[in-house]
């Protein structure tokens, strides 16, 4: 049935082509016979056996959920997925030169270097031409309406991660810009103290956002302080070796004629030694602040703005123009001691050098675009102020330049290291066992601030020719593999430092960078992402992290990348696909270096939060209170009343006589506060007493006794209301016993009033409540109690 439908479709297409051709020639359209159709389209051209095979492969791929989509120049990924039985569903191609709004926004938040080499300039179409054929195009057409289960794109905004299902994979994480942008990495590493005890200044050069006023002020102070330490180092090195090392390596660099001429013009200038005293004083103030000796002390800056400007200008004369400080050798020991103390609080002091060079990076660009090196404060601030748009968005980043890196034959280089993140909760990091070096085309010198000397990106160096005086042992393609670099280290007797210093340092820097960004990135189980980290090595081979790139370049621009980049892509699929179905699958060059313990994340239920629990009733504080007998309800008669010696209960006339004799007597009880219960108030809603072993429920047969007792108590109501300051809110209720009153009791105490015939009784709480009726038994005898 499928073949019949294809043949019908072919017939319709042929018929429409003939009709269109006849209309162009203004001729009547003759009827199309089946014999003519067979002559125009022959069945062997369609290759029906391949169509059957394509249909079978598509059905199997759809059943196994093996449909992928790729955007960008990744022929290796396409070939590897097809070899695993996947079928490509082609994404709509963007018009050339057209960039929609999402790209513009992503350009300001992402930093990709996927097109920093020549091999990537061909674009997306150039890579498909060599890899497509009739069968792949047909299979792609058959799955055009199917769901894609694997996305590999260059840009993060191509696929919306929030709209994907759980079984759909993509090679990006949402909100990963917290460490893949220059501004994000600068801000993220400042939170490392909450995750690890390591100081970020030990592996990441000092960095500031010039768009923020407070950080702009901090950068200015850092530049001035670095000028002081550079001046002290100048004094020490001049006293030790005579000729100051200004290139960062013991390597003779031929400066341009203009620089040499300028040095000759300034070499006769001499400055006073007070410049060194100022630098020592500033360093001492900084050490005191680091030791917290300036707490609660008003310590204004020792130098005014005018004095700082004068000091910086003299510093430029000494370092940049070759002026001489008179008597500087006498300060050599003091300067060496101060630098030793500063080294304990400034881990980057050894790499700062003498020229105080900083690198300015626009945060919205990548692949070395817009990056410049400067060594004068006023020029850097004026450059940043000239771009108000970048200042508003805090996109300008200034970072301390490592002036004394490790050089190979007098040439600067950096390292590109790949790592893979397959999960953010728990954080799972894979580290690739190979990397490559990128060399500059020009000899290294701090007197020249050209990008051809200091920027090793291949997208920049490819535009320059190698210097004539360059060492011939350096590669013509400006790249080395890590094996070649290790051989060079071994030749100089430092081969063991690769395993002992370089690799552990790079792994630690990657892990700590990811830990600081873990709370910002949105985790997703079916996602992964490949990153490219750039490192530079110090003289001691200590690695320094420069930046982290998302979607690192995979173009085969040199012999080194032609071998390594395809291997990295193939090994990435081994980790994210093969290991997903087989935990023992081979992972190639990737090694698992970190897997965090799982962190429980509560399920997000939206803004309507619900708190469940029982209401907590705040206990009512009640001081020692006196309640009047007339407001008390009678208690049930559960036990026989105690006899009272002062009066007889069977002589009612004697009771009336006593009542007339004591006219100023009012019955009241004094109740002391208990630490575990509070008496009920008169106006509170009465609760039913709960039965317990110590508090039995009253018997209904005692109703007559309760009414009788209430009649006796009512007689003294008028006397109780004679005190106007007593309110019903403060009157306690004894009409209902509750378990909360179990520990309240009353004890009798005999007192006497002014009248000789008026005995007084005061009741205090000290015994269980259920015994209260035993001491209230005089109520039945109508004996006056106070």
Order of alpha helices (4+ residues) and beta strands (2+ residues): alpha-alpha-alpha-alpha-beta-alpha-beta-alpha-alpha-alpha-beta-beta-alpha-alpha-beta-alpha-alpha-beta-alpha-alpha-beta-alpha-alpha-beta-beta-alpha-alpha-beta-beta-beta-alpha-alpha-beta-alpha-alpha-beta-beta-alpha-beta-beta-alpha-beta-alpha-alpha-beta-beta-alpha-alpha
